Amino acid sequence: MTQDTESPSLRVDTQGAVRVLMLNRPAALNSFTAEMHGRLRSALDAAAGDAAVRAVVVTGAGRAFCAGQDLNDPAMAAVGDAAPDVGAVVEQLYKPLALRVRTMPVPVIAAVNGVAAGAGANFAFGCDFVIAARSASFIQAFSKIALIPDCGGTWLLPRLVGRARALGLAMSGDKLPAEEAQRIGLIWQCVDDAALMDSALALATRLAALPSRALAETRHAIDDAIGLDYAAALSMEAQRQGQLGRAHDAREGIAAFKDKRAPRFTDR
Protein backbone atom coordinates (compact mmCIF):
# COMPACT_ATOMS: atom_id res chain seq x y z
CA MET A 1 0.00 0.00 0.00
CA THR A 2 1.32 3.44 -0.88
CA GLN A 3 0.50 6.46 1.27
CA ASP A 4 -0.70 9.30 -0.92
CA THR A 5 -1.43 12.04 1.61
CA GLU A 6 -1.90 12.54 5.32
CA SER A 7 -3.60 15.46 7.03
CA PRO A 8 -4.51 16.12 10.64
CA SER A 9 -7.91 14.58 9.96
CA LEU A 10 -7.61 12.18 7.00
CA ARG A 11 -5.12 9.69 5.60
CA VAL A 12 -5.34 8.69 1.95
CA ASP A 13 -3.65 5.48 0.80
CA THR A 14 -3.79 3.45 -2.42
CA GLN A 15 -3.52 -0.30 -2.89
CA GLY A 16 -3.77 -1.22 -6.54
CA ALA A 17 -7.21 -0.12 -7.74
CA VAL A 18 -8.46 0.46 -4.16
CA ARG A 19 -8.37 3.88 -2.47
CA VAL A 20 -8.33 3.74 1.35
CA LEU A 21 -9.56 6.76 3.31
CA MET A 22 -8.83 6.71 7.04
CA LEU A 23 -10.56 9.17 9.35
CA ASN A 24 -7.63 10.41 11.41
CA ARG A 25 -8.73 12.12 14.63
CA PRO A 26 -8.25 9.17 17.00
CA ALA A 27 -8.05 11.30 20.16
CA ALA A 28 -11.55 12.61 19.37
CA LEU A 29 -12.84 9.18 18.23
CA ASN A 30 -12.72 10.50 14.64
CA SER A 31 -15.70 12.75 15.28
CA PHE A 32 -16.65 15.02 12.40
CA THR A 33 -15.51 18.60 12.11
CA ALA A 34 -16.12 20.99 9.23
CA GLU A 35 -12.45 20.60 8.30
CA MET A 36 -12.69 16.80 8.18
CA HIS A 37 -15.90 17.02 6.14
CA GLY A 38 -14.06 19.11 3.56
CA ARG A 39 -11.09 16.77 3.36
CA LEU A 40 -13.25 13.66 3.17
CA ARG A 41 -15.46 15.06 0.41
CA SER A 42 -12.38 16.23 -1.50
CA ALA A 43 -10.84 12.77 -1.19
CA LEU A 44 -14.06 11.14 -2.41
CA ASP A 45 -14.19 13.60 -5.31
CA ALA A 46 -10.59 12.74 -6.18
CA ALA A 47 -11.34 9.01 -6.10
CA ALA A 48 -14.42 9.54 -8.26
CA GLY A 49 -12.34 11.46 -10.81
CA ASP A 50 -9.46 8.96 -10.93
CA ALA A 51 -10.10 6.27 -13.54
CA ALA A 52 -7.52 4.02 -11.85
CA VAL A 53 -9.64 3.82 -8.68
CA ARG A 54 -12.32 1.13 -8.87
CA ALA A 55 -13.27 0.75 -5.19
CA VAL A 56 -13.03 2.84 -2.01
CA VAL A 57 -12.62 1.72 1.62
CA VAL A 58 -13.36 4.12 4.49
CA THR A 59 -12.16 3.28 8.00
CA GLY A 60 -11.07 5.00 11.21
CA ALA A 61 -7.78 5.40 13.05
CA GLY A 62 -7.50 4.15 16.61
CA ARG A 63 -10.34 2.61 18.60
CA ALA A 64 -13.32 4.21 16.84
CA PHE A 65 -14.74 4.44 13.35
CA CYS A 66 -16.49 7.76 13.94
CA ALA A 67 -18.29 9.13 16.99
CA GLY A 68 -20.49 11.47 14.94
CA GLN A 69 -20.41 15.25 15.12
CA ASP A 70 -17.73 16.90 17.27
CA LEU A 71 -19.87 19.15 19.45
CA ASN A 72 -16.82 21.31 20.20
CA ASP A 73 -16.25 22.13 16.53
CA PRO A 74 -16.70 25.82 15.65
CA ALA A 75 -19.47 24.80 13.25
CA MET A 76 -21.54 23.91 16.33
CA ALA A 77 -20.77 27.09 18.23
CA ALA A 78 -23.59 29.25 19.52
CA VAL A 79 -23.83 32.78 18.17
CA GLY A 80 -24.43 35.11 21.09
CA ASP A 81 -27.52 33.92 22.92
CA ALA A 82 -28.73 31.89 19.93
CA ALA A 83 -28.43 28.10 19.86
CA PRO A 84 -26.14 26.46 17.29
CA ASP A 85 -27.78 26.14 13.87
CA VAL A 86 -27.76 22.35 13.71
CA GLY A 87 -29.98 22.38 10.62
CA ALA A 88 -27.42 24.44 8.73
CA VAL A 89 -24.66 22.00 9.72
CA VAL A 90 -26.73 19.09 8.38
CA GLU A 91 -27.65 20.92 5.16
CA GLN A 92 -24.18 22.29 4.45
CA LEU A 93 -21.99 19.40 5.63
CA TYR A 94 -23.82 16.10 6.08
CA LYS A 95 -26.16 16.30 3.10
CA PRO A 96 -23.35 16.80 0.54
CA LEU A 97 -21.25 14.08 2.20
CA ALA A 98 -24.09 11.55 2.14
CA LEU A 99 -24.95 12.39 -1.47
CA ARG A 100 -21.29 12.18 -2.52
CA VAL A 101 -21.09 8.61 -1.21
CA ARG A 102 -24.39 7.69 -2.86
CA THR A 103 -23.26 9.02 -6.25
CA MET A 104 -19.77 7.51 -6.33
CA PRO A 105 -19.02 5.77 -9.64
CA VAL A 106 -17.37 2.88 -7.76
CA PRO A 107 -18.37 0.76 -4.73
CA VAL A 108 -17.70 2.22 -1.28
CA ILE A 109 -17.00 -0.04 1.71
CA ALA A 110 -17.13 1.10 5.33
CA ALA A 111 -14.65 -0.90 7.44
CA VAL A 112 -15.97 -0.16 10.93
CA ASN A 113 -13.13 -0.74 13.38
CA GLY A 114 -14.82 0.46 16.57
CA VAL A 115 -17.76 2.50 17.74
CA ALA A 116 -19.83 4.20 15.01
CA ALA A 117 -22.17 6.66 16.68
CA GLY A 118 -24.71 9.18 15.46
CA ALA A 119 -23.83 10.55 12.05
CA GLY A 120 -20.79 8.26 12.05
CA ALA A 121 -23.07 5.23 12.08
CA ASN A 122 -25.38 6.62 9.40
CA PHE A 123 -22.44 7.62 7.22
CA ALA A 124 -21.33 3.98 7.33
CA PHE A 125 -24.86 2.70 6.56
CA GLY A 126 -24.92 4.94 3.48
CA CYS A 127 -21.96 3.06 2.01
CA ASP A 128 -22.54 0.08 -0.29
CA PHE A 129 -21.07 -2.43 2.17
CA VAL A 130 -20.42 -2.30 5.90
CA ILE A 131 -17.87 -4.74 7.31
CA ALA A 132 -17.43 -4.41 11.06
CA ALA A 133 -14.93 -5.73 13.56
CA ARG A 134 -16.49 -8.04 16.13
CA SER A 135 -15.77 -5.50 18.89
CA ALA A 136 -17.42 -2.66 16.94
CA SER A 137 -20.83 -1.24 17.77
CA PHE A 138 -23.42 1.14 16.36
CA ILE A 139 -25.30 3.80 18.33
CA GLN A 140 -28.05 6.16 17.23
CA ALA A 141 -27.02 8.71 19.86
CA PHE A 142 -29.32 11.54 18.72
CA SER A 143 -32.16 11.08 21.20
CA LYS A 144 -29.73 11.58 24.08
CA ILE A 145 -29.12 15.16 22.94
CA ALA A 146 -32.74 15.82 21.91
CA LEU A 147 -32.19 15.48 18.13
CA ILE A 148 -33.26 13.08 15.36
CA PRO A 149 -31.08 10.82 13.21
CA ASP A 150 -29.33 12.66 10.38
CA CYS A 151 -26.77 11.93 7.66
CA GLY A 152 -29.55 9.93 5.99
CA GLY A 153 -30.49 7.91 9.07
CA THR A 154 -34.25 8.46 8.82
CA TRP A 155 -34.20 7.16 5.23
CA LEU A 156 -31.65 4.38 5.68
CA LEU A 157 -32.65 2.70 8.94
CA PRO A 158 -36.25 1.67 8.10
CA ARG A 159 -35.16 0.46 4.67
CA LEU A 160 -32.39 -1.65 6.17
CA VAL A 161 -34.17 -3.13 9.18
CA GLY A 162 -37.84 -2.07 9.06
CA ARG A 163 -39.81 0.58 10.92
CA ALA A 164 -40.00 -1.20 14.29
CA ARG A 165 -36.26 -1.76 14.62
CA ALA A 166 -35.49 1.68 13.15
CA LEU A 167 -37.65 3.37 15.77
CA GLY A 168 -36.24 1.19 18.53
CA LEU A 169 -32.65 2.02 17.62
CA ALA A 170 -33.34 5.72 17.08
CA MET A 171 -35.48 6.35 20.16
CA SER A 172 -33.56 4.23 22.67
CA GLY A 173 -30.07 5.18 21.58
CA ASP A 174 -28.96 1.72 22.73
CA LYS A 175 -25.61 0.32 21.66
CA LEU A 176 -25.95 -2.37 18.98
CA PRO A 177 -23.04 -4.87 18.84
CA ALA A 178 -21.66 -5.69 15.39
CA GLU A 179 -22.73 -9.33 15.55
CA GLU A 180 -26.33 -8.31 16.24
CA ALA A 181 -26.13 -5.68 13.49
CA GLN A 182 -25.22 -8.43 11.04
CA ARG A 183 -27.93 -10.75 12.36
CA ILE A 184 -30.70 -8.20 11.74
CA GLY A 185 -29.37 -7.23 8.29
CA LEU A 186 -28.11 -3.77 9.21
CA ILE A 187 -24.58 -4.52 7.97
CA TRP A 188 -23.04 -6.88 5.45
CA GLN A 189 -20.52 -8.74 7.58
CA CYS A 190 -18.99 -8.99 11.05
CA VAL A 191 -15.43 -10.34 11.23
CA ASP A 192 -12.74 -10.86 13.85
CA ASP A 193 -10.98 -7.62 14.72
CA ALA A 194 -7.63 -8.77 13.32
CA ALA A 195 -9.25 -9.69 10.00
CA LEU A 196 -11.12 -6.41 9.43
CA MET A 197 -8.85 -4.60 6.98
CA ASP A 198 -7.82 -7.77 5.16
CA SER A 199 -11.51 -8.63 4.70
CA ALA A 200 -12.40 -5.11 3.54
CA LEU A 201 -9.48 -4.95 1.11
CA ALA A 202 -10.24 -8.43 -0.24
CA LEU A 203 -13.83 -7.42 -0.94
CA ALA A 204 -12.72 -4.09 -2.46
CA THR A 205 -10.20 -5.86 -4.70
CA ARG A 206 -12.88 -8.31 -5.84
CA LEU A 207 -15.31 -5.47 -6.59
CA ALA A 208 -12.56 -3.56 -8.41
CA ALA A 209 -12.35 -6.39 -10.94
CA LEU A 210 -16.08 -6.19 -11.69
CA PRO A 211 -17.80 -3.72 -14.06
CA SER A 212 -17.83 -0.44 -12.09
CA ARG A 213 -20.57 1.23 -14.10
CA ALA A 214 -22.92 -1.73 -13.69
CA LEU A 215 -22.24 -1.83 -9.94
CA ALA A 216 -23.03 1.89 -9.56
CA GLU A 217 -26.19 1.49 -11.66
CA THR A 218 -27.20 -1.44 -9.45
CA ARG A 219 -27.00 0.86 -6.41
CA HIS A 220 -29.09 3.53 -8.15
CA ALA A 221 -31.64 1.01 -9.41
CA ILE A 222 -32.20 -0.54 -5.99
CA ASP A 223 -32.53 2.89 -4.37
CA ASP A 224 -34.93 4.08 -7.07
CA ALA A 225 -37.04 0.90 -6.97
CA ILE A 226 -37.88 1.49 -3.30
CA GLY A 227 -40.19 4.32 -4.35
CA LEU A 228 -41.75 2.59 -7.36
CA ASP A 229 -44.56 0.12 -7.83
CA TYR A 230 -43.71 -3.23 -9.44
CA ALA A 231 -44.61 -2.28 -13.00
CA ALA A 232 -42.67 0.98 -12.78
CA ALA A 233 -39.68 -0.88 -11.37
CA LEU A 234 -39.77 -3.29 -14.31
CA SER A 235 -39.80 -0.34 -16.72
CA MET A 236 -36.90 1.28 -14.86
CA GLU A 237 -34.93 -1.97 -15.15
CA ALA A 238 -35.60 -2.17 -18.88
CA GLN A 239 -34.44 1.42 -19.41
CA ARG A 240 -31.21 0.90 -17.47
CA GLN A 241 -30.53 -2.48 -19.08
CA GLY A 242 -30.93 -0.85 -22.47
CA GLN A 243 -28.23 1.68 -21.63
CA LEU A 244 -25.86 -0.83 -20.04
CA GLY A 245 -26.40 -3.37 -22.81
CA ARG A 246 -25.00 -0.93 -25.38
CA ALA A 247 -21.89 -0.19 -23.30
CA HIS A 248 -18.51 -1.85 -23.66
CA ASP A 249 -18.59 -3.89 -20.46
CA ALA A 250 -21.81 -5.77 -21.23
CA ARG A 251 -20.59 -6.61 -24.72
CA GLU A 252 -17.23 -7.66 -23.26
CA GLY A 253 -18.87 -9.74 -20.52
CA ILE A 254 -21.08 -11.60 -22.99
CA ALA A 255 -18.17 -12.19 -25.37
CA ALA A 256 -15.94 -13.44 -22.55
CA PHE A 257 -18.67 -15.80 -21.35
CA LYS A 258 -19.04 -17.24 -24.86
CA ASP A 259 -15.26 -17.48 -25.31
CA LYS A 260 -14.82 -19.04 -21.84
CA ARG A 261 -12.25 -16.43 -20.79
CA ALA A 262 -11.93 -13.85 -18.05
CA PRO A 263 -13.61 -10.54 -19.00
CA ARG A 264 -11.67 -7.25 -19.09
CA PHE A 265 -14.01 -4.59 -17.76
CA THR A 266 -13.12 -0.94 -18.38
CA ASP A 267 -16.36 1.10 -18.11
CA ARG A 268 -16.65 3.45 -15.18
VOPAGU-2260 file (C-alpha; in pm, 1 decimal, decimal comma):
REM VOPAGU-2260
SITE   aa  ch    i         X         Y         Z
SITE  MET   A    0       0,0       0,0       0,0
SITE  THR   A    1     131,7     344,3     -87,9
SITE  GLN   A    2      50,3     646,4     127,1
SITE  ASP   A    3     -70,3     930,5     -92,1
SITE  THR   A    4    -143,0    1204,1     161,4
SITE  GLU   A    5    -190,2    1254,1     532,0
SITE  SER   A    6    -359,8    1546,1     702,8
SITE  PRO   A    7    -450,8    1612,2    1064,4
SITE  SER   A    8    -791,4    1457,8     996,1
SITE  LEU   A    9    -761,2    1218,1     700,1
SITE  ARG   A   10    -512,3     968,7     560,4
SITE  VAL   A   11    -534,0     868,7     194,9
SITE  ASP   A   12    -364,9     548,3      79,5
SITE  THR   A   13    -378,9     345,5    -241,8
SITE  GLN   A   14    -351,7     -29,7    -288,7
SITE  GLY   A   15    -377,2    -122,3    -654,3
SITE  ALA   A   16    -720,8     -12,0    -773,7
SITE  VAL   A   17    -845,9      46,1    -416,1
SITE  ARG   A   18    -837,2     387,9    -247,0
SITE  VAL   A   19    -833,0     373,6     135,2
SITE  LEU   A   20    -956,1     676,5     330,8
SITE  MET   A   21    -882,8     671,1     704,2
SITE  LEU   A   22   -1055,6     917,1     935,2
SITE  ASN   A   23    -762,9    1041,3    1141,1
SITE  ARG   A   24    -873,2    1211,6    1463,3
SITE  PRO   A   25    -825,5     916,5    1700,0
SITE  ALA   A   26    -804,5    1129,5    2016,4
SITE  ALA   A   27   -1155,2    1260,5    1936,5
SITE  LEU   A   28   -1283,7     918,2    1823,1
SITE  ASN   A   29   -1272,5    1049,5    1464,4
SITE  SER   A   30   -1569,5    1275,5    1528,3
SITE  PHE   A   31   -1664,6    1502,3    1239,8
SITE  THR   A   32   -1550,7    1860,2    1211,1
SITE  ALA   A   33   -1611,7    2098,6     922,7
SITE  GLU   A   34   -1244,6    2059,8     830,0
SITE  MET   A   35   -1268,5    1679,6     818,2
SITE  HIS   A   36   -1589,6    1701,6     614,0
SITE  GLY   A   37   -1406,5    1910,7     356,5
SITE  ARG   A   38   -1108,8    1676,9     335,9
SITE  LEU   A   39   -1325,3    1366,1     317,1
SITE  ARG   A   40   -1546,1    1505,7      41,4
SITE  SER   A   41   -1238,1    1622,6    -150,4
SITE  ALA   A   42   -1083,6    1276,7    -119,2
SITE  LEU   A   43   -1406,0    1113,7    -240,8
SITE  ASP   A   44   -1418,9    1359,7    -531,1
SITE  ALA   A   45   -1059,1    1274,1    -618,5
SITE  ALA   A   46   -1133,6     901,1    -609,6
SITE  ALA   A   47   -1441,7     954,2    -825,9
SITE  GLY   A   48   -1234,5    1145,6   -1080,6
SITE  ASP   A   49    -945,8     896,0   -1092,9
SITE  ALA   A   50   -1009,6     627,5   -1353,6
SITE  ALA   A   51    -752,4     401,6   -1184,6
SITE  VAL   A   52    -963,9     381,9    -867,6
SITE  ARG   A   53   -1231,7     112,9    -886,6
SITE  ALA   A   54   -1327,3      75,4    -518,8
SITE  VAL   A   55   -1303,2     283,6    -200,8
SITE  VAL   A   56   -1262,2     172,4     161,9
SITE  VAL   A   57   -1336,1     412,3     449,4
SITE  THR   A   58   -1215,8     327,7     800,3
SITE  GLY   A   59   -1106,8     500,0    1120,8
SITE  ALA   A   60    -778,2     540,0    1305,3
SITE  GLY   A   61    -750,2     415,5    1660,9
SITE  ARG   A   62   -1033,5     261,5    1860,0
SITE  ALA   A   63   -1332,1     420,9    1683,8
SITE  PHE   A   64   -1473,6     443,7    1335,3
SITE  CYS   A   65   -1649,4     776,0    1393,5
SITE  ALA   A   66   -1828,6     913,5    1699,0
SITE  GLY   A   67   -2048,9    1147,2    1493,9
SITE  GLN   A   68   -2040,7    1524,9    1511,9
SITE  ASP   A   69   -1772,8    1689,6    1726,7
SITE  LEU   A   70   -1987,3    1914,5    1945,3
SITE  ASN   A   71   -1682,2    2131,3    2019,6
SITE  ASP   A   72   -1624,7    2213,1    1652,8
SITE  PRO   A   73   -1670,0    2582,1    1565,0
SITE  ALA   A   74   -1947,2    2480,1    1324,9
SITE  MET   A   75   -2154,3    2390,6    1632,5
SITE  ALA   A   76   -2076,5    2709,1    1823,5
SITE  ALA   A   77   -2359,3    2924,9    1951,6
SITE  VAL   A   78   -2382,8    3277,9    1816,9
SITE  GLY   A   79   -2443,3    3510,6    2108,6
SITE  ASP   A   80   -2751,9    3392,4    2292,1
SITE  ALA   A   81   -2872,6    3189,1    1992,6
SITE  ALA   A   82   -2842,6    2809,9    1985,6
SITE  PRO   A   83   -2613,8    2645,7    1728,8
SITE  ASP   A   84   -2778,4    2614,1    1386,8
SITE  VAL   A   85   -2776,0    2234,5    1370,5
SITE  GLY   A   86   -2998,1    2238,2    1062,2
SITE  ALA   A   87   -2742,2    2444,3     873,1
SITE  VAL   A   88   -2466,3    2200,0     971,6
SITE  VAL   A   89   -2672,9    1908,9     838,0
SITE  GLU   A   90   -2765,0    2092,3     516,3
SITE  GLN   A   91   -2418,0    2229,3     444,6
SITE  LEU   A   92   -2198,8    1939,7     562,6
SITE  TYR   A   93   -2382,0    1609,8     607,9
SITE  LYS   A   94   -2616,2    1629,9     310,1
SITE  PRO   A   95   -2335,3    1679,7      54,5
SITE  LEU   A   96   -2125,3    1408,4     219,9
SITE  ALA   A   97   -2409,1    1155,2     214,3
SITE  LEU   A   98   -2494,9    1238,6    -147,0
SITE  ARG   A   99   -2129,2    1218,5    -251,5
SITE  VAL   A  100   -2109,2     860,9    -121,1
SITE  ARG   A  101   -2438,8     769,1    -286,5
SITE  THR   A  102   -2326,4     901,7    -625,2
SITE  MET   A  103   -1976,6     751,3    -633,2
SITE  PRO   A  104   -1901,6     576,8    -963,7
SITE  VAL   A  105   -1737,1     288,4    -775,5
SITE  PRO   A  106   -1837,0      76,3    -473,5
SITE  VAL   A  107   -1770,3     222,4    -127,6
SITE  ILE   A  108   -1700,5      -3,8     170,9
SITE  ALA   A  109   -1712,7     109,8     533,2
SITE  ALA   A  110   -1465,0     -90,1     743,8
SITE  VAL   A  111   -1596,6     -16,3    1092,9
SITE  ASN   A  112   -1313,0     -73,6    1338,2
SITE  GLY   A  113   -1482,1      46,5    1657,1
SITE  VAL   A  114   -1776,3     249,9    1773,9
SITE  ALA   A  115   -1982,5     420,1    1501,4
SITE  ALA   A  116   -2217,0     665,6    1668,1
SITE  GLY   A  117   -2471,1     918,1    1545,5
SITE  ALA   A  118   -2382,6    1055,0    1205,1
SITE  GLY   A  119   -2078,7     825,7    1204,8
SITE  ALA   A  120   -2307,5     522,7    1208,5
SITE  ASN   A  121   -2537,6     662,0     939,5
SITE  PHE   A  122   -2244,1     762,3     721,9
SITE  ALA   A  123   -2133,1     397,5     733,1
SITE  PHE   A  124   -2485,5     269,6     656,1
SITE  GLY   A  125   -2492,0     494,1     348,1
SITE  CYS   A  126   -2196,5     305,9     200,6
SITE  ASP   A  127   -2253,7       7,9     -29,1
SITE  PHE   A  128   -2106,6    -242,8     216,6
SITE  VAL   A  129   -2041,7    -229,6     590,4
SITE  ILE   A  130   -1787,4    -473,6     731,2
SITE  ALA   A  131   -1743,4    -440,6    1106,4
SITE  ALA   A  132   -1493,1    -572,9    1356,2
SITE  ARG   A  133   -1649,1    -803,5    1613,2
SITE  SER   A  134   -1576,5    -549,8    1888,6
SITE  ALA   A  135   -1741,6    -266,2    1693,9
SITE  SER   A  136   -2082,9    -124,1    1776,8
SITE  PHE   A  137   -2341,8     114,5    1636,0
SITE  ILE   A  138   -2529,8     379,9    1832,8
SITE  GLN   A  139   -2805,4     616,0    1722,8
SITE  ALA   A  140   -2702,3     870,7    1985,8
SITE  PHE   A  141   -2931,5    1153,9    1871,7
SITE  SER   A  142   -3215,6    1108,5    2120,4
SITE  LYS   A  143   -2972,8    1158,1    2407,6
SITE  ILE   A  144   -2912,1    1515,9    2294,1
SITE  ALA   A  145   -3274,3    1582,3    2190,5
SITE  LEU   A  146   -3218,9    1548,0    1813,4
SITE  ILE   A  147   -3326,1    1308,4    1535,9
SITE  PRO   A  148   -3107,7    1081,5    1320,9
SITE  ASP   A  149   -2933,4    1266,2    1037,9
SITE  CYS   A  150   -2677,1    1193,4     765,9
SITE  GLY   A  151   -2955,3     993,3     599,3
SITE  GLY   A  152   -3048,7     791,1     907,3
SITE  THR   A  153   -3425,0     845,9     881,8
SITE  TRP   A  154   -3420,1     716,3     523,1
SITE  LEU   A  155   -3165,4     437,9     567,9
SITE  LEU   A  156   -3265,4     270,5     893,7
SITE  PRO   A  157   -3625,1     167,5     809,9
SITE  ARG   A  158   -3516,0      46,3     467,3
SITE  LEU   A  159   -3239,0    -164,6     616,9
SITE  VAL   A  160   -3416,9    -313,4     918,4
SITE  GLY   A  161   -3783,5    -207,5     905,7
SITE  ARG   A  162   -3980,8      58,3    1092,3
SITE  ALA   A  163   -4000,0    -120,1    1428,7
SITE  ARG   A  164   -3626,5    -176,3    1462,0
SITE  ALA   A  165   -3548,7     167,9    1315,5
SITE  LEU   A  166   -3765,5     336,5    1577,0
SITE  GLY   A  167   -3623,9     119,2    1853,5
SITE  LEU   A  168   -3265,2     201,9    1761,6
SITE  ALA   A  169   -3334,4     572,4    1708,0
SITE  MET   A  170   -3547,8     634,7    2015,9
SITE  SER   A  171   -3356,0     422,9    2267,3
SITE  GLY   A  172   -3007,3     518,1    2157,8
SITE  ASP   A  173   -2896,1     171,5    2272,9
SITE  LYS   A  174   -2561,0      31,7    2166,4
SITE  LEU   A  175   -2594,6    -237,4    1898,3
SITE  PRO   A  176   -2304,5    -486,5    1884,0
SITE  ALA   A  177   -2165,9    -568,7    1539,1
SITE  GLU   A  178   -2272,9    -933,4    1554,7
SITE  GLU   A  179   -2632,9    -830,7    1623,8
SITE  ALA   A  180   -2613,3    -568,2    1348,9
SITE  GLN   A  181   -2521,7    -843,0    1103,6
SITE  ARG   A  182   -2793,0   -1074,6    1236,0
SITE  ILE   A  183   -3069,8    -819,6    1173,6
SITE  GLY   A  184   -2936,7    -723,4     829,1
SITE  LEU   A  185   -2811,4    -377,0     921,2
SITE  ILE   A  186   -2458,0    -452,1     796,9
SITE  TRP   A  187   -2304,4    -687,7     544,6
SITE  GLN   A  188   -2052,2    -874,2     758,2
SITE  CYS   A  189   -1898,7    -899,1    1105,2
SITE  VAL   A  190   -1543,2   -1034,3    1122,6
SITE  ASP   A  191   -1274,3   -1086,2    1385,0
SITE  ASP   A  192   -1097,6    -762,4    1471,6
SITE  ALA   A  193    -762,7    -876,6    1331,8
SITE  ALA   A  194    -925,4    -968,7     999,8
SITE  LEU   A  195   -1112,0    -641,2     942,7
SITE  MET   A  196    -885,5    -459,8     697,6
SITE  ASP   A  197    -782,4    -777,3     515,9
SITE  SER   A  198   -1151,3    -863,1     470,0
SITE  ALA   A  199   -1239,7    -511,4     354,0
SITE  LEU   A  200    -947,9    -494,9     111,1
SITE  ALA   A  201   -1023,7    -842,8     -24,1
SITE  LEU   A  202   -1383,4    -741,6     -94,1
SITE  ALA   A  203   -1272,4    -409,5    -246,1
SITE  THR   A  204   -1020,3    -586,5    -470,2
SITE  ARG   A  205   -1288,0    -830,6    -583,6
SITE  LEU   A  206   -1530,9    -546,9    -659,0
SITE  ALA   A  207   -1256,1    -355,6    -841,3
SITE  ALA   A  208   -1234,7    -639,2   -1093,9
SITE  LEU   A  209   -1608,0    -618,5   -1168,6
SITE  PRO   A  210   -1779,6    -371,7   -1406,3
SITE  SER   A  211   -1783,2     -44,3   -1209,3
SITE  ARG   A  212   -2057,4     123,3   -1409,8
SITE  ALA   A  213   -2292,0    -172,6   -1369,3
SITE  LEU   A  214   -2224,0    -182,6    -994,1
SITE  ALA   A  215   -2302,7     188,8    -955,9
SITE  GLU   A  216   -2618,6     149,0   -1165,5
SITE  THR   A  217   -2719,9    -144,3    -944,8
SITE  ARG   A  218   -2700,3      86,4    -641,3
SITE  HIS   A  219   -2908,7     353,1    -814,7
SITE  ALA   A  220   -3163,9     101,0    -941,3
SITE  ILE   A  221   -3219,9     -54,1    -599,2
SITE  ASP   A  222   -3253,0     289,0    -437,2
SITE  ASP   A  223   -3493,4     408,2    -706,6
SITE  ALA   A  224   -3703,5      90,3    -697,2
SITE  ILE   A  225   -3787,8     149,1    -329,7
SITE  GLY   A  226   -4018,7     432,2    -434,8
SITE  LEU   A  227   -4174,6     258,5    -735,8
SITE  ASP   A  228   -4456,2      11,7    -783,4
SITE  TYR   A  229   -4371,4    -323,4    -943,7
SITE  ALA   A  230   -4461,2    -227,6   -1300,3
SITE  ALA   A  231   -4266,6      97,7   -1278,3
SITE  ALA   A  232   -3967,5     -88,1   -1136,9
SITE  LEU   A  233   -3977,1    -328,7   -1431,2
SITE  SER   A  234   -3980,1     -34,0   -1671,6
SITE  MET   A  235   -3690,3     128,2   -1486,3
SITE  GLU   A  236   -3493,1    -196,9   -1514,7
SITE  ALA   A  237   -3559,6    -217,1   -1888,2
SITE  GLN   A  238   -3443,8     141,8   -1940,8
SITE  ARG   A  239   -3121,3      89,8   -1746,8
SITE  GLN   A  240   -3053,0    -248,0   -1907,9
SITE  GLY   A  241   -3093,2     -85,3   -2247,0
SITE  GLN   A  242   -2822,9     168,0   -2163,4
SITE  LEU   A  243   -2586,1     -82,7   -2003,9
SITE  GLY   A  244   -2640,0    -337,4   -2281,0
SITE  ARG   A  245   -2500,5     -93,4   -2538,2
SITE  ALA   A  246   -2189,1     -19,1   -2329,5
SITE  HIS   A  247   -1851,1    -184,9   -2365,7
SITE  ASP   A  248   -1859,2    -389,0   -2045,8
SITE  ALA   A  249   -2180,9    -576,5   -2123,4
SITE  ARG   A  250   -2059,1    -661,2   -2472,0
SITE  GLU   A  251   -1722,5    -766,1   -2326,0
SITE  GLY   A  252   -1887,1    -974,0   -2052,5
SITE  ILE   A  253   -2107,6   -1159,6   -2299,2
SITE  ALA   A  254   -1816,9   -1218,5   -2537,4
SITE  ALA   A  255   -1593,8   -1343,6   -2254,8
SITE  PHE   A  256   -1867,2   -1579,6   -2135,2
SITE  LYS   A  257   -1903,8   -1723,6   -2486,0
SITE  ASP   A  258   -1525,6   -1747,8   -2531,4
SITE  LYS   A  259   -1482,4   -1904,5   -2183,9
SITE  ARG   A  260   -1224,8   -1643,0   -2078,8
SITE  ALA   A  261   -1193,4   -1385,1   -1805,1
SITE  PRO   A  262   -1361,0   -1053,8   -1900,4
SITE  ARG   A  263   -1166,9    -725,1   -1909,3
SITE  PHE   A  264   -1401,2    -458,8   -1776,3
SITE  THR   A  265   -1312,3     -93,8   -1837,6
SITE  ASP   A  266   -1635,8     110,1   -1811,1
SITE  ARG   A  267   -1665,1     344,9   -1517,8
